[in-house]
Each structure stands twice: as structure tokens, then as C-alpha cells.
């Protein structure tokens, strides 16, 4: 989960929880208020009834029932019972209504002075009233239809408020968090563009948020330190390579002089030939380091021209043959719509020659037999695809993951000369020409390098 989404979910969830707690609190408080208000009304009605019954001599049971009949419309299904000290009923309102009561209710009422409980949909209260040293007990029961209807309506309003409010909260939070973190998105895109060749690039500092500004400053300082370290490494490689070429050249001259002096002594000549091979390997390594240093430094080719891929491959094969290598080449070109144009790419000829020299040399040297196959096609109309294959030991997944790293040699290159820089240099050259390279193995005994040019 992204930081923006996590913050949005967290903030929106907190606000939604607060809204839910608020709505719940409002509903519970309203329900409690309805209950207290209804109990108060029942108590008032019960108290008025018992007062009219026992304190007003002009009011008898029949008159009181007549009064109740005309005043009980404010309650639904109301029933009032009045008892004397012996729990004998002395008054009952509207005989068609039934009030379920128990003897224990009156006992509780005598002990506590007040009683409240729910009987189905109805609510029952009991009060005691003292008049002229006599205690009267009143039970009053009714159904609060109107109050519960208002409470149900309030519940509906709260549910709608919660749903609408939660939706608005999520939309607003997502929008606000997205705008607040937009500088980070911009910063991320700018960081992605930074590579080993763009270490001088700096991210513009954000003037709005202090945290983003501090992060940008820290990142730019880090890039500066990394760039300085890269530059020092590149300069060291270049300077060391230049300095090593001179003594190697003098060593080559001296070995050639000793060749002419000891030309008739086979043992010494064999030793000198071994020295010559070592010097040539060192020279190749130095030359590779110089080239890799220039490529890693970002020196892109400037002298671009139209280059034919088939000519590069044949030239590379001829150079390998001239160096004394026993090699065989199987060359195939798939029928192209316009063969002359489809085989041409724009690039630096000398650099591309080095790249294909390295690929063809690897195919010939590291195969089971000194034989390589080259197949050129354009499976996609806008791409030129060159596949270079050999028969040999297939690389493991771990070796494939480190295939284009410098100074890495694999199991199929044991006991063979090399610096481990060829594929790295090839990859860098092809990258500068906007071309791709990948390794694959169609079966368990074929190694294939596929180079793809956009045309």
C-alpha cells in the first residue's frame, strides 16, 4: 500500500469512526431522553389521577373515568390502577384496556416508592402517594408511539447522515491528501530520471512544505556526494588506464627485441610468447576500462551514420579469423520487405563494431564448438532483431541475473582468457543506441543473445 493511500485510509477511517460515535451518542442520548420524558409524563398523569380520586371529594370513580376518557388521548393504550394500603384496587381507568401487573410490583413499590419496567411495547411506572396518613399506590402503563416514531425517524436521519458524511469524508480526504503529497509524486518522478549519467541533476526545492523542502535538500546533498564519488572513480580508472598503457607498450617493445635475440631457442620463445599473450590481455583490459569509463561518464556517440548490421557481423567474423581463431559462422537473414533499408540503423560504427565483436567472440569462445549462428529478422515491423546463438552450457538463473555486471565471469568461461567487461561494454553501447539486449535459452543446450534495434 502506498503512503498516500495509507494516510488517506487512516485519516478517513478516524473521521468516519468519530462520525459513527457521534451519531451513536446522539441516538442513545435521544432514546434516554425519550424514556425519561415519557416516565415523567406517566408519573404526572398517575399523580393527577390519584389526587383527583382521593383529595377532591366531588370526584367519584365514574366522574374520574369520564375525565380520563376525554384526556387519555395523549397516550396510546393507557391504563391507570389505584390501590389502597392493603393493595386493594380502588380505581381502574377504561375497563376495555388491560394492565398486566403482579403483586410483587406493589411490594416493590411499597419498599422503593417508585417502579419502572417494560411490558412488551408498553412501559409501566408505579408511584406511591401519601394523603391523610394513608398511602395509595398507582400503576400507570401506556405505549409511547409518538416518541418511538420520532426516535425511529431520528435513527433514519442519523444513518443517512453517517453514510453521506462518510462518503464526503473519504472523497475530501483523498482529494486533500493527494494535493498535499503531490510534491512527493513530482519528486519521485524526478528521482526516477536520475541515473549514473545524470548525477549532476538536482531536484528543485519545494517552497511550500518545510518537510518536503528539507527532504529535497538532503537528497540533493546525497546526490552531490554520490556524484563526486562516481567522478573520482571514473577519473581514477581513466588516469590509471592511461598511465598503464605506456609501460605496457615499452614491455611489448622489449619482448619483441628479445624475440629476435632468442629466436633459435624454443623454450625461451615459448616463454616470451606467453608473456606476449599476458601483455595483450592487459592491453585489452586497459582499453576496455577506458571505453567503459567514457561510456559510464555519459559520453554519447556524436558521429552517427547509417550502419549496416550484416556488414558489422561479417567484419567481426573476419577479424576473429585473422586473429587465428578457428571459427565457423552460420548466417541467416529472414526475407525483409526492403532488405537494404531494413538492415540499416543510425549509430556510431566503431562502437557498434566493438559490441558485435564482443558478442560474436563470446559465442565462438564459450560454446562447445567454435561455431556461432546469427539470425536477422524483423518480427515487428518497427524493430530489427539480431539473434546470436551457440551450443554450450546454459547459464543458471543466478548467473543470468549477474550477466551484464562488470568483472563477472561465469562457469562456462573457466580456463579461458577474458576480463569480464565485454558484455558490460556491449550493453552500454547498445543502450546509447536505444537498443536492447537480453539472454535466453530456447532449450537446455543453446545460449542466445537477442539484440533489438528500433528502426
C-alpha positions in Angstrom: 0.0 0.0 0.0 1.3 3.4 -0.9 2.0 6.1 1.7 -0.7 8.3 0.1 -3.3 5.6 0.3 -2.3 4.6 3.8 -2.6 8.1 5.1 -5.9 8.6 3.3 -7.4 5.4 4.7 -6.2 6.2 8.2 -7.4 9.7 8.3 -10.8 8.9 6.6 -11.3 5.9 8.9 -10.6 8.1 12.0 -13.1 10.7 10.9 -15.7 8.0 10.0 -15.2 6.4 13.4 -15.7 9.8 15.1 -18.8 10.4 13.0 -20.2 7.0 13.9 -19.5 7.5 17.6 -21.2 11.0 17.3 -24.3 9.5 15.7 -24.4 6.7 18.1 -24.1 9.1 21.1 -26.9 11.3 19.7 -29.2 8.3 19.2 -28.5 6.8 22.7 -28.9 10.2 24.3 -32.2 10.8 22.4 -33.5 7.4 23.4 -32.6 8.1 27.0 -34.3 11.5 26.9 -37.4 10.0 25.3 -37.6 7.4 28.1 -37.1 9.9 30.9 -39.6 12.3 29.4 -42.2 9.6 28.9 -41.7 8.4 32.5 -42.1 11.9 33.7 -45.4 12.3 31.8 -46.7 8.9 33.2 -45.8 10.0 36.7 -47.6 13.3 36.3 -50.7 11.5 34.9 -50.6 8.9 37.7 -50.2 11.6 40.4 -53.0 13.8 38.9 -55.3 10.7 38.9 -54.7 9.7 42.5 -55.1 13.3 43.7 -58.4 13.8 41.9 -59.5 10.5 43.3 -58.6 10.9 47.0 -58.3 14.6 47.5 -61.2 16.0 45.6 -64.4 14.9 47.2 -66.6 16.0 44.4 -64.9 13.5 42.0 -66.0 9.9 42.2 -65.0 6.9 40.1 -67.5 7.5 37.4 -66.6 11.1 37.0 -62.9 10.3 37.1 -63.4 7.7 34.3 -65.2 10.3 32.3 -62.4 12.7 32.8 -59.9 10.0 31.8 -61.9 9.2 28.7 -61.5 12.7 27.5 -57.9 13.3 28.5 -56.1 10.0 27.8 -55.8 10.6 24.1 -52.3 12.0 24.6 -51.2 8.4 25.4 -51.8 5.2 23.5 -53.4 2.3 25.3 -53.0 3.9 28.7 -54.3 2.1 31.8 -54.3 3.5 35.4 -54.8 1.4 38.5 -55.0 2.8 42.0 -54.6 0.7 45.2 -55.0 1.4 48.9 -52.6 0.4 51.6 -53.9 -3.1 51.6 -53.3 -3.4 47.9 -57.0 -3.5 47.2 -57.9 -1.9 43.9 -60.0 1.3 44.3 -59.9 2.6 40.8 -59.3 1.3 37.3 -59.5 3.6 34.2 -61.2 2.5 31.0 -62.1 -1.1 31.6 -61.5 -2.2 28.0 -57.8 -1.8 28.5 -55.8 -4.5 30.2 -52.8 -3.8 32.5 -50.7 -6.8 33.4 -49.4 -6.3 36.9 -48.1 -8.5 39.6 -48.4 -8.5 43.4 -44.6 -8.2 43.6 -44.9 -4.8 41.8 -46.9 -3.4 44.7 -44.4 -4.9 47.2 -41.6 -3.3 45.3 -43.5 0.0 45.1 -44.1 0.0 48.9 -40.3 -0.6 49.6 -38.8 1.7 47.0 -41.6 4.3 46.4 -41.1 4.0 42.6 -41.4 1.3 40.0 -40.5 1.2 36.3 -40.3 -1.7 33.8 -41.3 -2.6 30.3 -44.2 -4.8 29.4 -43.9 -5.7 25.7 -44.3 -2.5 23.8 -45.8 -0.7 26.8 -44.0 0.9 29.7 -45.2 0.6 33.3 -44.5 3.0 36.1 -45.6 2.9 39.7 -45.7 5.7 42.3 -46.9 6.0 45.9 -48.9 8.9 47.2 -49.4 9.8 50.9 -52.7 11.5 51.9 -54.0 11.9 55.4 -51.7 9.2 56.8 -52.9 6.8 54.1 -50.6 5.6 51.3 -52.1 5.0 47.9 -50.3 3.1 45.1 -50.7 4.0 41.4 -49.7 1.9 38.4 -49.8 3.6 35.1 -49.0 1.9 31.8 -49.0 3.3 28.2 -47.3 3.0 24.9 -45.2 5.9 23.6 -46.0 5.5 19.9 -45.2 9.1 19.0 -41.9 9.3 20.9 -40.7 6.0 19.4 -41.8 7.2 15.9 -39.7 10.3 16.4 -36.8 8.1 17.6 -37.1 5.9 14.5 -37.1 9.0 12.3 -34.0 10.3 14.1 -32.3 6.9 13.6 -33.1 7.1 9.8 -31.7 10.6 9.7 -28.5 9.6 11.6 -28.0 6.6 9.3 -28.3 8.8 6.2 -26.1 11.4 7.8 -23.4 8.8 8.5 -23.5 7.3 5.0 -23.4 10.6 3.3 -20.9 12.1 5.7 -18.6 9.1 5.4 -18.7 9.3 1.6 -17.9 13.0 1.7 -15.2 12.4 4.2 -13.5 9.8 2.0 -13.7 11.9 -1.1 -12.5 15.1 0.6 -9.6 13.3 2.5 -8.5 11.6 -0.7 -8.5 14.9 -2.6 -6.7 16.8 0.2 -4.1 14.1 0.8 -3.4 13.8 -2.9 -2.8 17.5 -3.2 -0.7 17.6 -0.1 1.5 14.8 -1.3 1.7 15.9 -4.9 5.2 17.4 -4.3 6.3 13.9 -3.3 4.9 12.5 -6.5 6.8 15.1 -8.5 9.9 14.4 -6.5 9.6 10.7 -7.2 9.3 11.2 -10.9 12.4 13.5 -10.8 14.3 10.9 -8.8 13.4 8.2 -11.4 15.0 10.3 -14.1 18.3 10.4 -12.2 20.8 7.8 -13.3 24.6 7.2 -13.2 24.8 9.6 -16.2 22.7 12.3 -14.7 24.2 12.7 -11.2 24.6 16.5 -11.8 20.8 16.8 -12.0 19.3 18.4 -8.9 15.6 18.4 -7.7 14.1 21.8 -7.5 13.4 22.7 -3.8 9.7 22.9 -2.8 9.0 26.3 -1.2 5.7 25.3 0.3 6.1 22.5 2.8 9.1 22.6 5.1 9.3 18.8 5.4 9.4 18.4 1.6 12.0 21.1 1.3 14.2 19.5 3.9 13.9 16.1 2.2 14.8 17.7 -1.1 17.8 19.4 0.3 19.0 16.2 1.9 18.5 14.2 -1.3 20.4 16.8 -3.4 23.3 16.7 -1.0 23.4 12.9 -1.1 23.3 13.0 -5.0 26.2 15.5 -4.8 28.3 13.2 -2.7 27.5 10.2 -4.9 28.3 12.2 -8.0 31.7 13.2 -6.5 32.5 9.6 -5.6 31.5 8.4 -9.1 33.6 11.1 -10.7 36.6 10.3 -8.6 36.2 6.6 -9.5 35.9 7.4 -13.3 38.9 9.7 -13.2 41.0 7.1 -11.4 40.1 4.5 -13.9 40.9 6.8 -16.8 44.1 8.0 -15.4 45.3 4.6 -14.3 44.5 3.1 -17.7 46.4 5.9 -19.5 49.4 5.5 -17.2 49.5 1.7 -17.6 49.5 1.9 -21.4 53.0 3.4 -21.6 54.9 0.8 -19.6 52.9 -2.0 -21.4 54.0 -0.5 -24.7 57.6 -0.4 -23.5 57.3 -4.0 -22.3 56.0 -5.1 -25.7 59.0 -3.5 -27.5 61.4 -5.2 -25.1 59.7 -8.6 -25.6 59.9 -8.1 -29.4 63.6 -7.3 -29.0 64.2 -10.5 -27.0 62.3 -12.5 -29.7 64.8 -11.5 -32.3 67.7 -12.3 -30.0 66.5 -15.7 -28.8 64.6 -16.8 -32.0 66.5 -20.1 -32.2 65.8 -21.2 -28.6 62.3 -22.8 -28.4 62.0 -22.8 -24.6 62.7 -19.1 -24.3 60.5 -18.3 -27.3 57.6 -20.2 -25.7 58.1 -18.2 -22.5 58.2 -14.9 -24.5 55.0 -15.9 -26.3 53.3 -16.4 -23.0 54.5 -13.0 -21.9 53.2 -11.5 -25.1 49.7 -13.0 -24.5 49.6 -11.7 -21.0 50.6 -8.2 -22.2 48.0 -8.3 -24.9 45.4 -9.4 -22.4 46.4 -6.5 -20.1 46.2 -4.1 -23.1 42.7 -5.3 -23.9 41.7 -4.9 -20.3 43.0 -1.3 -20.2 41.4 -0.5 -23.5 38.1 -1.9 -22.2 38.4 0.1 -19.0 39.0 3.3 -20.9 36.0 2.6 -23.1 33.8 1.7 -20.2 34.9 4.8 -18.3 33.8 7.0 -21.2 30.5 5.2 -21.6 29.8 5.3 -17.9 30.7 9.0 -17.8 27.9 9.7 -20.3 29.9 10.5 -23.4 27.4 9.6 -26.0 28.4 9.0 -29.6 28.3 12.1 -31.8 29.4 10.9 -35.2 26.3 9.0 -36.1 25.9 7.5 -39.5 24.0 4.8 -41.4 25.4 1.4 -40.4 24.5 -2.0 -42.0 24.2 -4.7 -39.4 25.2 -7.5 -41.7 28.5 -5.7 -42.6 29.3 -5.3 -38.9 28.8 -9.0 -38.3 30.9 -10.1 -41.3 33.7 -7.7 -40.3 33.7 -9.0 -36.7 33.9 -12.6 -38.0 36.8 -11.7 -40.4 38.7 -10.0 -37.5 38.3 -13.1 -35.4 39.5 -15.3 -38.3 42.6 -13.1 -38.8 43.5 -13.3 -35.1 44.0 -17.1 -35.6 40.7 -18.4 -34.2 39.2 -21.5 -35.7 35.7 -20.3 -36.2 32.6 -21.1 -38.3 29.6 -18.9 -38.8 26.0 -19.8 -39.8 24.4 -16.6 -41.1 20.7 -16.3 -41.9 18.6 -13.3 -42.9 14.9 -13.5 -42.9 13.2 -12.2 -46.0 12.6 -8.5 -45.4 10.2 -6.1 -47.3 13.1 -3.8 -48.2 16.3 -5.7 -47.2 18.7 -2.9 -47.8 16.9 -0.4 -45.7 15.7 -2.8 -43.0 19.3 -3.8 -42.2 20.4 -0.3 -41.6 20.5 1.6 -38.2 21.7 5.0 -37.2 24.7 4.8 -34.9 28.4 5.1 -34.3 30.0 2.5 -36.5 33.2 1.9 -34.4 31.2 1.4 -31.1 28.7 -0.9 -32.7 31.6 -2.8 -34.2 33.0 -3.3 -30.7 29.6 -4.5 -29.5 29.2 -7.2 -32.2 32.9 -8.2 -31.9 32.3 -9.0 -28.2 29.0 -10.9 -28.9 30.5 -12.9 -31.7 33.7 -13.6 -29.8 31.7 -14.9 -26.7 29.6 -17.1 -29.0 32.7 -18.7 -30.6 34.9 -19.0 -27.4 32.3 -20.2 -24.9 30.5 -22.7 -27.0 31.2 -26.5 -27.1 32.3 -26.0 -30.7 33.8 -22.9 -32.4 30.6 -22.3 -34.3 28.0 -19.4 -34.0 24.7 -18.8 -35.6 23.3 -15.4 -36.5 19.7 -14.8 -37.5 18.4 -11.4 -38.5 14.6 -10.7 -38.8 12.0 -8.1 -38.2 9.2 -9.9 -36.4 7.8 -6.5 -35.5 7.7 -4.0 -38.4 9.5 -1.3 -36.5 12.2 -3.5 -35.0 15.4 -5.2 -36.3 16.2 -8.3 -34.3 19.6 -10.0 -34.3 19.9 -13.3 -32.5 23.4 -14.7 -31.9 23.5 -18.3 -30.7 26.0 -21.0 -29.7 25.8 -24.6 -28.4 27.1 -24.9 -24.9 26.5 -24.9 -21.2 23.4 -22.9 -20.3 23.7 -20.2 -17.6 21.9 -20.6 -14.3 19.3 -18.2 -13.1 21.8 -16.6 -10.7 24.4 -16.2 -13.4 21.8 -14.6 -15.7 21.0 -12.1 -13.0 24.7 -11.0 -13.0 25.3 -11.4 -16.7 25.9 -7.7 -17.5 27.8 -6.8 -14.4 31.5 -5.8 -14.8 34.3 -8.2 -13.9 31.9 -11.1 -13.5 32.9 -14.4 -15.1 30.6 -17.5 -15.2 31.1 -21.2 -15.1 31.3 -21.6 -18.9 34.3 -19.2 -19.0 36.7 -21.2 -16.8 40.2 -21.7 -18.1 39.6 -19.1 -20.8 41.1 -15.6 -21.1 38.9 -12.6 -20.5 38.3 -9.6 -18.4 34.6 -9.9 -17.7 33.9 -6.5 -19.2 32.8 -7.5 -22.7 29.1 -7.8 -22.1 29.0 -4.8 -19.8 30.6 -2.7 -22.6 28.3 -4.2 -25.1 25.2 -3.4 -23.0 26.3 0.2 -22.5 27.0 0.7 -26.3 23.6 -0.7 -27.2 21.9 1.4 -24.5 23.4 4.6 -26.1 21.9 3.5 -29.4 18.5 2.9 -27.8 18.8 -0.8 -28.5 18.0 -3.7 -26.1 19.9 -6.9 -25.4 18.7 -10.0 -23.4 19.8 -13.5 -22.8 17.6 -16.6 -23.3 17.9 -20.3 -23.7 15.4 -21.9 -26.1 16.4 -25.3 -24.8 18.9 -26.8 -22.4 21.9 -26.6 -24.8 21.6 -23.3 -26.7 22.7 -19.8 -25.5 21.1 -16.9 -27.3 21.7 -13.2 -27.1 19.0 -11.1 -28.8 19.7 -7.5 -29.8 16.7 -5.3 -30.8 17.0 -2.0 -32.7 14.2 0.4 -33.2 14.0 1.3 -36.9 
